[in-house]
Amino acid sequence: MRFLTGLAMLAAAVFGVAALALMPWWALLALALAFVAWMVFSRRGSQAWSVTWVGLSTLPQRLGSSSVVVVGIAGVVGVLVALLAMGEGFQATLKQTGSDDTAIVMRAGAQAELNSVLDHDSATLIAQAPGVLKDKDGRPIASPELVVVASLPKKSSGLDANVEIRGVGPGAWALRPQVKIVAGRAFNRGLREMIAGKGAREQFAGLDIGSTLRLNNQTWTVVGAFDSGDAHDSELWADADVVAATYRRGSSVTSVTARLTGAGAFDAFKAALASDPRLKVDAQTTRAYYTAQSAGLAKLIRILGTTVGAIMAIGAIFGALNTMYAAVSARAREIATLRAIGFRGLPVVVSVLLETMLLALAGGVLGAAIAWLIFDNYTVSTLGANFSQVVFGFKVSPALLWNGLKWALAMGFVGGLFPALRAARLPVSAALREL
């Protein structure tokens, strides 16, 4: 019998956690309103509120033990939200780099630009393909680009890290109108001059305007800074032909990025490239390309965040269990007295469970607020698909905060369920004999 009771309690706990995890905000709000209506308009609901109020009024006397629940759950929610915000920020930065009306073309089978090589003739054919938008002078808005990686010292540690150098063609500015020079000037074509992205300047030393860099035994001058608001902020830009000469790449490039006449032109553009026997290339919209680049790391961060959060949650649940078991034991005579004068088991269960979930909610709000205040837009860098540092900001979104609060409520539910059921089953006569 005890085994079946324990199994039923475990099933109730699992069902409650699953329901909270899957429930959208509007369903949880509707459930909360229905619960409030039950407490206001029903006799047992009124009894449950009376018992809950008595328990809440004794919180100042149990401040130390109650704070264990609040602080423990705040820690879980804060860490969970912060870790997931890192993945959200990285993914958002790469996603906003691309669009549906621009396409990137690389060698067939290449997964990233560093793995791709296109010769000059292929780059010219790609730029002239059907569907590529032309400027007012009739020239295709396309940029043959060469991506290489160099090592520069990071400001934070002084240790070398990879930074991406993007050699761009003349069409790069029309292709990416969001790129704005914010200091200095643009590089001159044919010279060893480069401009640094805002994120790269924040993370790497030696990128002040007028500074010189030694790259592959050649001296380069930083002449300007740009801001694109996306992953290109992590890069250094220069003339593609000069980058190719410096790194002995001949006339080859790693990719060609083109602006299409519209999002609907991509299929025809891709089909034209596939049907040309002179080309062995793959084409993607830039949105699809950068989304794929972010998917692996974002998934890894989500798994890591969920695993760490789950481990911490187990500790927080045990803290809540100990606290509420102690609270039930301390209030045993009080609960027994209420049972003796006509209070049923349901109000007692609801009161203990509600008290625990309110403490958990307070912890969840505290943890979410701390994560938002400290980590929202906090800038870091990590290794991207091209083995270079991608600078991005944490993104503490409303969806993440909501998920953190649901975790808090789930922990409160599990932490309060078993002490609540124990309180309801407490023998009245035995409890009244306790001193």
BAZALUM-485263 format. One line per field, with one value per residue (C-alpha): residue in three letters; residue number from 1; x, y, z. Coordinates in Angstrom, 1 decimal. Each point is the difference from the previous one (the first is absolute). Layout:
N
residuo = ALA, ...
num = NUM, ...
xx = X, ...
yy = Y, ...
zz = Z, ...
END
This chain:
435
residuo = MET, ARG, PHE, LEU, THR, GLY, LEU, ALA, MET, LEU, ALA, ALA, ALA, VAL, PHE, GLY, VAL, ALA, ALA, LEU, ALA, LEU, MET, PRO, TRP, TRP, ALA, LEU, LEU, ALA, LEU, ALA, LEU, ALA, PHE, VAL, ALA, TRP, MET, VAL, PHE, SER, ARG, ARG, GLY, SER, GLN, ALA, TRP, SER, VAL, THR, TRP, VAL, GLY, LEU, SER, THR, LEU, PRO, GLN, ARG, LEU, GLY, SER, SER, SER, VAL, VAL, VAL, VAL, GLY, ILE, ALA, GLY, VAL, VAL, GLY, VAL, LEU, VAL, ALA, LEU, LEU, ALA, MET, GLY, GLU, GLY, PHE, GLN, ALA, THR, LEU, LYS, GLN, THR, GLY, SER, ASP, ASP, THR, ALA, ILE, VAL, MET, ARG, ALA, GLY, ALA, GLN, ALA, GLU, LEU, ASN, SER, VAL, LEU, ASP, HIS, ASP, SER, ALA, THR, LEU, ILE, ALA, GLN, ALA, PRO, GLY, VAL, LEU, LYS, ASP, LYS, ASP, GLY, ARG, PRO, ILE, ALA, SER, PRO, GLU, LEU, VAL, VAL, VAL, ALA, SER, LEU, PRO, LYS, LYS, SER, SER, GLY, LEU, ASP, ALA, ASN, VAL, GLU, ILE, ARG, GLY, VAL, GLY, PRO, GLY, ALA, TRP, ALA, LEU, ARG, PRO, GLN, VAL, LYS, ILE, VAL, ALA, GLY, ARG, ALA, PHE, ASN, ARG, GLY, LEU, ARG, GLU, MET, ILE, ALA, GLY, LYS, GLY, ALA, ARG, GLU, GLN, PHE, ALA, GLY, LEU, ASP, ILE, GLY, SER, THR, LEU, ARG, LEU, ASN, ASN, GLN, THR, TRP, THR, VAL, VAL, GLY, ALA, PHE, ASP, SER, GLY, ASP, ALA, HIS, ASP, SER, GLU, LEU, TRP, ALA, ASP, ALA, ASP, VAL, VAL, ALA, ALA, THR, TYR, ARG, ARG, GLY, SER, SER, VAL, THR, SER, VAL, THR, ALA, ARG, LEU, THR, GLY, ALA, GLY, ALA, PHE, ASP, ALA, PHE, LYS, ALA, ALA, LEU, ALA, SER, ASP, PRO, ARG, LEU, LYS, VAL, ASP, ALA, GLN, THR, THR, ARG, ALA, TYR, TYR, THR, ALA, GLN, SER, ALA, GLY, LEU, ALA, LYS, LEU, ILE, ARG, ILE, LEU, GLY, THR, THR, VAL, GLY, ALA, ILE, MET, ALA, ILE, GLY, ALA, ILE, PHE, GLY, ALA, LEU, ASN, THR, MET, TYR, ALA, ALA, VAL, SER, ALA, ARG, ALA, ARG, GLU, ILE, ALA, THR, LEU, ARG, ALA, ILE, GLY, PHE, ARG, GLY, LEU, PRO, VAL, VAL, VAL, SER, VAL, LEU, LEU, GLU, THR, MET, LEU, LEU, ALA, LEU, ALA, GLY, GLY, VAL, LEU, GLY, ALA, ALA, ILE, ALA, TRP, LEU, ILE, PHE, ASP, ASN, TYR, THR, VAL, SER, THR, LEU, GLY, ALA, ASN, PHE, SER, GLN, VAL, VAL, PHE, GLY, PHE, LYS, VAL, SER, PRO, ALA, LEU, LEU, TRP, ASN, GLY, LEU, LYS, TRP, ALA, LEU, ALA, MET, GLY, PHE, VAL, GLY, GLY, LEU, PHE, PRO, ALA, LEU, ARG, ALA, ALA, ARG, LEU, PRO, VAL, SER, ALA, ALA, LEU, ARG, GLU, LEU
num = 1, 2, 3, 4, 5, 6, 7, 8, 9, 10, 11, 12, 13, 14, 15, 16, 17, 18, 19, 20, 21, 22, 23, 24, 25, 26, 27, 28, 29, 30, 31, 32, 33, 34, 35, 36, 37, 38, 39, 40, 41, 42, 43, 44, 45, 46, 47, 48, 49, 50, 51, 52, 53, 54, 55, 56, 57, 58, 59, 60, 61, 62, 63, 64, 65, 66, 67, 68, 69, 70, 71, 72, 73, 74, 75, 76, 77, 78, 79, 80, 81, 82, 83, 84, 85, 86, 87, 88, 89, 90, 91, 92, 93, 94, 95, 96, 97, 98, 99, 100, 101, 102, 103, 104, 105, 106, 107, 108, 109, 110, 111, 112, 113, 114, 115, 116, 117, 118, 119, 120, 121, 122, 123, 124, 125, 126, 127, 128, 129, 130, 131, 132, 133, 134, 135, 136, 137, 138, 139, 140, 141, 142, 143, 144, 145, 146, 147, 148, 149, 150, 151, 152, 153, 154, 155, 156, 157, 158, 159, 160, 161, 162, 163, 164, 165, 166, 167, 168, 169, 170, 171, 172, 173, 174, 175, 176, 177, 178, 179, 180, 181, 182, 183, 184, 185, 186, 187, 188, 189, 190, 191, 192, 193, 194, 195, 196, 197, 198, 199, 200, 201, 202, 203, 204, 205, 206, 207, 208, 209, 210, 211, 212, 213, 214, 215, 216, 217, 218, 219, 220, 221, 222, 223, 224, 225, 226, 227, 228, 229, 230, 231, 232, 233, 234, 235, 236, 237, 238, 239, 240, 241, 242, 243, 244, 245, 246, 247, 248, 249, 250, 251, 252, 253, 254, 255, 256, 257, 258, 259, 260, 261, 262, 263, 264, 265, 266, 267, 268, 269, 270, 271, 272, 273, 274, 275, 276, 277, 278, 279, 280, 281, 282, 283, 284, 285, 286, 287, 288, 289, 290, 291, 292, 293, 294, 295, 296, 297, 298, 299, 300, 301, 302, 303, 304, 305, 306, 307, 308, 309, 310, 311, 312, 313, 314, 315, 316, 317, 318, 319, 320, 321, 322, 323, 324, 325, 326, 327, 328, 329, 330, 331, 332, 333, 334, 335, 336, 337, 338, 339, 340, 341, 342, 343, 344, 345, 346, 347, 348, 349, 350, 351, 352, 353, 354, 355, 356, 357, 358, 359, 360, 361, 362, 363, 364, 365, 366, 367, 368, 369, 370, 371, 372, 373, 374, 375, 376, 377, 378, 379, 380, 381, 382, 383, 384, 385, 386, 387, 388, 389, 390, 391, 392, 393, 394, 395, 396, 397, 398, 399, 400, 401, 402, 403, 404, 405, 406, 407, 408, 409, 410, 411, 412, 413, 414, 415, 416, 417, 418, 419, 420, 421, 422, 423, 424, 425, 426, 427, 428, 429, 430, 431, 432, 433, 434, 435
xx = 0.0, 2.8, 1.7, -3.1, -0.4, 3.6, -0.4, -3.1, 1.8, 2.9, -2.4, -1.7, 3.4, 1.0, -3.4, 0.2, 3.5, -0.9, -3.2, 1.9, 2.8, -2.4, -2.6, 0.0, -0.3, -3.7, -0.9, 1.9, -1.6, -3.5, 0.8, 1.2, -3.2, -2.1, 1.9, -0.6, -3.7, -0.1, 1.6, -2.4, -3.3, 0.3, 0.0, 3.0, 1.8, -0.6, 1.3, 3.1, 0.6, -0.5, 2.6, 2.4, -0.3, 0.9, 3.0, 1.1, -0.4, 2.6, 2.6, 1.9, 0.6, 1.2, 2.0, 3.2, -1.5, -2.3, 2.9, 1.6, -2.8, 0.0, 3.8, 0.4, -2.7, 1.3, 3.4, -1.4, -2.1, 2.8, 2.6, -2.5, -1.2, 3.6, 1.2, -2.9, 0.3, 3.5, -1.3, -2.9, 2.4, 2.4, -2.8, -1.8, 3.3, 0.6, -3.6, -0.3, 3.2, -1.9, -3.2, -2.2, 0.9, 3.7, 1.8, 3.4, 1.7, 2.9, 1.7, -2.2, 0.1, 1.6, -1.7, 1.7, 1.9, 3.4, -0.6, -0.9, 2.1, -1.4, 2.2, -0.4, -2.0, -2.5, -0.4, -0.7, -2.6, -1.8, -0.2, -1.5, -2.6, -3.8, -1.7, 2.9, -1.1, 1.9, 0.9, -0.9, 3.1, -1.0, 2.6, -1.1, -0.1, 2.3, 3.2, 2.6, 1.5, 3.0, -0.1, 3.2, 0.8, 2.8, 1.1, -0.3, 0.4, -3.3, -0.4, -1.3, 2.8, 2.8, -0.1, -0.2, -3.4, -1.2, -1.6, -1.7, 1.3, -2.4, 1.2, -2.9, -0.7, -1.2, -3.7, 0.3, -1.4, -3.1, -0.4, 0.0, -1.4, -0.3, 3.8, 0.9, 3.4, -0.1, 3.6, 2.8, -0.6, -0.5, 3.0, 1.4, 0.0, 3.5, 1.6, 0.7, -2.7, -2.8, -2.9, -1.0, -3.5, -1.3, 0.0, 3.5, 1.3, -1.6, 1.5, 3.5, 3.0, 1.8, -3.1, 0.0, -0.2, 3.5, 1.4, 2.1, -0.3, 2.5, -2.0, 1.8, 3.2, -1.8, -0.7, -3.7, -1.5, -3.3, -1.7, -3.6, -2.6, -3.4, -3.2, -2.3, -2.2, 0.6, 2.8, 2.0, 0.8, 2.5, 2.0, 2.8, -0.8, 2.5, 0.2, -0.4, 2.8, 2.5, -0.9, 0.4, 3.5, 1.0, -1.1, 1.2, -3.5, 0.4, -3.3, -2.1, -2.8, -1.8, -3.5, -2.2, -2.8, -2.7, -3.1, -3.0, -2.9, -2.1, -0.5, -2.0, 2.9, 2.2, -1.4, 0.7, 3.4, 0.9, -1.4, 2.1, 3.2, -0.8, -0.7, 3.3, 2.5, 2.9, -0.9, 0.2, -1.6, -2.7, -2.2, -1.9, -1.8, 2.2, -2.7, 0.1, 3.8, 0.5, -2.9, 1.8, 3.3, -1.6, -2.0, 2.7, 1.3, -3.4, -1.2, 3.1, -0.6, -3.6, 0.9, 2.7, -2.3, -2.8, 2.3, 1.6, -3.4, -1.4, 2.8, -0.4, -3.7, 0.3, 2.0, -2.6, -2.9, 1.7, 0.5, -3.7, -1.0, 2.1, -1.4, -3.6, 0.3, 1.4, -2.8, -2.6, 1.6, 0.1, -3.7, -1.2, -2.1, -1.4, -0.9, -1.5, -2.2, -1.3, -0.7, -1.8, -2.4, -1.1, 2.7, 0.4, 3.2, -0.3, 0.3, 3.1, 1.6, -0.8, 1.3, 3.4, 0.4, -1.0, 2.4, 2.9, -0.9, -0.3, 3.5, 1.2, -1.6, 1.8, 3.3, -0.8, -0.7, 3.2, 2.1, -1.5, 0.4, 3.7, 0.6, -1.7, 1.8, 3.5, 0.0, -2.5, 2.2, 3.2, 2.6, 2.3, 1.6, 0.2, 1.4, -2.2, -0.2, 3.0, 2.2, 0.0, -1.4, -3.7, -0.9, -3.6, -2.1, -2.1, -3.7, -2.2, -3.4, -3.5, -0.3, 3.1, -1.2, -3.3, 1.7, 2.0, -3.1, -1.6, 3.1, -0.4, -3.7, 0.8, 2.7, -2.5, -2.6, 2.2, 1.6, -3.4, -2.0, 1.4, 0.0, -3.6, -1.2, 1.8, -1.8, -3.4, 0.7, 1.3, -2.0, -2.0, 0.3, 3.7, 0.7, -2.1, 2.0, 3.3, 1.5
yy = 0.0, 2.4, -0.9, 0.9, 3.2, 1.0, -0.9, 2.2, 2.9, -0.4, -0.1, 3.2, 1.7, -1.0, 1.0, 3.4, 0.7, -1.0, 2.1, 3.1, -0.6, -0.3, 2.5, 3.4, 3.2, 0.6, -3.5, 0.4, 3.4, -1.5, -2.8, 2.6, 2.0, -3.1, -0.9, 3.5, -0.3, -3.4, 1.5, 3.0, -1.6, -3.5, -1.1, -2.2, 2.6, 2.5, -2.5, -0.5, 3.7, 0.3, -2.7, 1.5, 3.4, -1.4, -1.7, 3.2, 2.0, -2.2, 0.5, 2.7, -2.6, -2.4, 2.5, -2.0, -3.2, 1.7, 1.9, -3.3, -0.7, 3.5, 0.3, -3.6, 0.4, 3.5, -1.6, -2.7, 2.5, 2.5, -2.5, -1.6, 3.3, 1.2, -3.1, -0.1, 3.7, -0.6, -2.5, 2.3, 3.0, -2.0, -1.3, 3.4, 1.7, -2.5, -0.1, 3.7, 0.0, -1.7, 0.7, -1.8, 2.3, -0.5, -3.2, -1.5, -2.4, -2.3, -3.0, -3.1, -1.9, 2.9, 0.5, 3.4, 2.7, -1.2, -3.4, 1.5, 1.1, 1.5, 1.1, 3.4, -1.3, -1.7, 3.2, 2.0, -2.5, 0.0, 3.8, 0.0, -2.7, 0.7, 1.5, 2.1, 3.6, 2.7, 3.5, 3.2, -0.5, -3.5, -1.8, -3.0, 0.7, -2.9, -0.3, -2.7, -0.4, -1.7, -1.0, -0.7, -0.3, 1.9, 0.0, 3.2, 0.4, 0.4, 3.0, -2.0, -2.6, 1.1, -3.5, -0.4, -1.0, -0.3, 3.0, -0.3, 2.2, 0.4, 1.2, 1.6, 1.1, 3.4, -1.1, -0.7, 3.4, -0.1, -3.7, 0.9, 3.5, -0.6, 0.3, 3.5, 1.6, 1.4, 1.3, 0.7, -0.8, -3.0, -1.8, 0.9, -2.8, -1.3, 1.0, -1.9, 1.8, -1.5, 1.0, -1.7, -1.0, 1.4, -3.3, -0.9, 3.4, -0.8, -3.4, 0.3, 2.2, 2.1, 0.9, 3.8, 2.2, 0.6, -3.2, -2.3, -3.8, -2.6, -2.6, -2.8, 2.1, 3.0, 3.3, 1.1, 3.3, 0.3, 3.0, -0.2, -1.7, -1.2, -1.2, -2.5, -1.1, -3.7, -2.6, 2.1, 2.2, -2.7, 0.3, 2.1, 1.1, 0.7, -0.1, -3.6, 0.2, 1.3, -2.7, -2.6, 1.3, 0.2, -3.6, -1.3, -1.0, 1.1, 1.1, -2.4, 0.9, -2.1, 1.2, 2.3, 1.8, 1.7, 2.0, -1.5, 1.8, -1.3, -2.9, -1.9, 0.2, -2.4, -3.3, 1.2, 1.3, -3.4, -1.9, 2.0, -0.7, -3.7, -0.3, 1.7, -2.8, 2.4, 0.4, -2.4, 2.1, 0.1, 3.0, 1.0, 3.0, 1.8, -0.4, -3.8, 0.0, 2.0, -1.9, -3.3, 1.5, 0.8, -3.2, -2.3, 2.3, 1.3, -3.7, -0.8, 3.0, -0.9, -3.6, 1.3, 2.6, -2.5, -2.6, 2.4, 1.4, -3.5, -0.9, 3.3, -0.5, -3.3, 1.7, 2.8, -2.5, -1.8, 3.3, 0.7, -3.4, 0.4, 3.4, -0.9, -3.3, 2.1, 2.5, -2.7, -1.6, 3.4, 0.6, -3.5, 0.9, 3.0, -2.1, -2.7, 2.6, 1.2, -3.6, -0.5, 3.0, -1.1, 0.9, -2.8, -1.4, 1.9, 3.5, -1.1, -1.5, 3.1, 2.4, -1.7, -0.4, 3.6, 1.3, -1.9, 1.1, 3.6, -0.2, -1.7, 2.8, 2.6, -1.8, -0.3, 3.7, 0.8, -2.3, 1.3, 3.6, -0.6, -1.8, 2.8, 2.9, -1.6, -2.0, 1.7, 1.4, -1.1, -0.3, -3.0, -1.9, -3.6, -2.2, 0.0, -2.4, 1.6, -0.6, 3.7, 2.0, 1.1, 2.9, 0.0, 1.1, -2.1, 0.2, -0.4, -0.2, 0.0, -3.7, -0.9, 1.9, -1.8, -3.4, 0.9, 0.8, -3.3, -1.8, 1.8, -1.0, -3.6, -0.2, 1.5, -2.5, -3.0, 1.5, 0.7, -3.0, -2.7, 2.2, 1.1, -3.6, -0.9, 2.9, -1.2, -3.5, 1.1, -1.9, 2.6, -1.8, -0.5, 3.6, 1.4, -2.0, 1.5, 2.7
zz = 0.0, 0.9, -3.3, -1.9, 1.9, -0.7, -3.7, -0.2, 1.6, -2.4, -2.9, 1.3, 0.2, -3.5, -1.4, 1.7, -1.2, -3.6, 0.0, 1.2, -2.5, -3.0, 1.1, -1.9, 2.0, -0.8, 1.2, 3.2, 0.5, -0.6, 2.5, 2.6, -0.4, 0.3, 3.2, 1.4, -0.8, 1.8, 3.1, 0.0, -0.7, 1.5, 3.6, -0.3, -2.0, 2.8, 2.5, -2.1, -0.1, 3.8, 0.6, -2.6, 1.7, 3.3, -1.5, -1.8, 3.1, 1.7, -2.7, 2.0, 2.7, -2.6, -2.1, 0.0, -1.2, -2.4, -1.6, -0.8, -2.4, -1.5, -0.4, -1.3, -2.7, -0.9, -0.6, -2.3, -2.0, -0.2, -1.3, -2.4, -1.5, -0.4, -1.7, -2.4, -0.7, -1.3, -2.5, -0.9, -0.5, -2.2, -2.1, -0.3, -1.1, -2.8, -1.1, -0.4, -2.2, -2.8, -2.0, -2.5, -2.9, 0.1, -0.9, 0.8, -2.5, 1.0, -1.4, -0.1, 3.3, 2.0, 3.4, 0.7, -1.9, 1.3, -1.7, -3.4, -2.9, -3.2, -3.0, -1.7, -2.9, 2.3, 2.0, -3.2, -1.2, 3.4, 0.0, -3.5, 0.8, -0.5, 3.0, 1.2, 0.6, -2.0, 1.1, -2.0, -2.2, -0.9, 2.1, 2.1, 3.7, 1.0, 2.0, -0.6, 3.5, 1.5, 3.7, 1.9, 3.6, 1.9, 3.7, 2.1, 3.8, 1.9, 2.3, 2.8, 0.3, -2.3, -1.6, -3.7, -1.5, -3.6, -1.7, -3.4, -2.9, -2.8, -3.3, -1.8, -3.5, -1.3, 0.4, 3.7, 1.0, -2.2, 1.0, 3.8, 0.4, 3.8, 0.2, 1.1, 0.5, 3.5, 0.3, -2.4, -3.6, -2.3, -1.4, -3.4, -2.5, -1.0, 3.4, 3.1, 2.0, 2.0, 2.1, 3.3, 1.2, 3.2, 1.7, -1.1, 1.4, 3.4, 0.2, -1.6, 0.7, -2.7, -2.1, 0.7, -3.0, -1.3, 1.6, -2.1, -0.1, -1.2, -1.9, -1.9, -0.1, -1.4, 1.7, 0.0, 1.3, 1.8, -1.6, 1.2, 2.1, -1.0, 1.6, -1.7, 3.0, -0.9, -0.1, -2.4, 3.0, 1.0, -3.2, -1.6, -3.6, -2.8, -3.8, -1.1, -2.6, 2.5, 2.6, -2.7, -0.9, 3.7, 0.6, -3.4, -1.1, -3.6, -1.5, 2.0, 2.5, 2.6, -0.8, -2.1, 1.8, -2.3, 0.5, -1.8, -1.7, 2.8, 2.4, -2.7, -2.4, 2.0, -1.5, -3.6, 1.0, 1.6, -2.9, -2.5, 1.9, 0.3, -3.8, -1.0, -0.7, 0.6, 3.7, 2.9, 2.7, 2.7, 0.6, 3.1, 1.2, 2.5, 2.6, -0.4, 0.0, 3.2, 1.7, -0.7, 1.3, 3.3, 0.5, 1.3, 2.7, 1.0, 0.5, 2.0, 2.3, 0.5, 0.9, 2.4, 1.6, 0.4, 1.5, 2.5, 0.8, 0.7, 2.3, 1.9, 0.1, 1.7, 2.8, 0.2, 0.2, 2.9, 1.7, -0.4, 1.2, 3.2, 0.6, -0.5, 2.0, 2.9, -0.4, 0.1, 3.1, 1.7, -0.8, 0.8, 2.9, -1.9, -3.0, 2.3, 1.8, -3.4, -1.0, 3.3, -0.4, -3.5, -2.5, -2.6, -1.4, -3.4, 1.5, 2.0, -3.1, -2.1, 2.7, 0.4, -3.8, -0.6, 2.6, -1.6, -3.5, 1.1, 1.5, -3.2, -2.1, 2.1, -0.6, -3.7, -0.4, 2.0, -2.2, -3.2, 1.0, 0.9, -3.3, -2.0, 1.8, -0.2, -3.3, -2.4, -2.8, 1.8, -2.8, -0.3, -2.9, -0.9, -2.7, -3.2, -2.9, -1.7, 3.1, 0.7, 2.9, -0.4, 2.2, 1.3, 2.8, 2.4, -0.8, 3.0, -1.8, 1.6, -1.1, 2.0, 3.1, -0.3, -0.3, 3.1, 2.0, -1.2, 1.3, 3.3, 0.3, -0.9, 2.7, 2.5, -1.0, 0.5, 3.2, 1.6, -1.2, 2.3, 3.2, -0.9, -0.3, 3.3, 1.7, -1.3, 1.3, 3.4, 2.7, 2.0, 3.4, -0.3, -1.1, 2.9, 2.5, -1.3, 2.3
END
